[in-house]
Amino acid sequence: MKTMNREKAENLFYEIKNMQFSIQNLAGCVQNPDFVNEENAQENYKYFYNSYKDITRKLNKLKNDIYKLHNEITEIK
């Protein structure tokens, strides 16, 4: 019986855990509304948007990598 590649699974596990940290950091863009003002609002949003784009790119890669990992065992339709 085939089983999942342990090393690949472990690497993906830690990538997911790192994503969890990245997503939690997004909350900092809205956590302290008293500190966001006319001077730093654009920079604050830019940080959020760039982080969001990076996270979605990494999530798409994770989706594909996890599909491949499982597809090595059995063909998923």
N, C-alpha and C positions, 0 to 999 in steps of 0.2 A: 504494500500500500504506500502510495506517495504521501509525503508530508510537506508542509511549507518549509521553504529555505529559512533556517533559523537566523542566519546572519542578516539576510535581507529584511526579515521581519523585525529584528531588533533595531536595525537602522531606521526603518520606517516608524517604529514605535517612538524612537527618540525625536524624529522629525515632527511627529504629531505633538509630542510634549512641548517642543520648542514653539510650535504654532500656537499652542495654548498660551504661552507667555506673550507672544506677539499680539495676540488678540486682546489679552488683558491690558496691554499697554495702550491700546486704542482708547480705553476709557479715560486716560489722562487728558485727552482733548476736550472732554466735557466735565471732568471731575471737579474742577475749581473755577466756576464761572466768574468769580470776582477777579480772577487774574487775567482773563481774556478781555482785552479792550481794543479800541480802534487802532492802536499801535501794533499789536501782535496778533490780531485775529487772522489776518491773511497767512502769516507764517504758521500759526496753529493749524489752520485748515490744510495748508500745504503738507504739513507733517502727517496729518490724518490721511489725506488722500494718497500720498506716496506710500504710506504704510499699508493702506487698504489694497492698493494695486499689487504690492509685493506679496501680501498675504493671499490674495486671490490667485496670483500666478503660482505660488507654492502649493496652494490647495489643489489646483488643477493638475500639477505635476504629481502630487501625492495620489490623487484619484487614479491617474494612469499607472503609477508604479504599483499601487495596491491591486489594481486590476491584473497587471502582468504577474504579480506574485501569486495570486490565486489561480490565474489562468495556467500557470506552470503545472498545477496539480490536475486540473480538469478544465476542459473547454467550457467557458461561460458564454452563454448566448444572450 
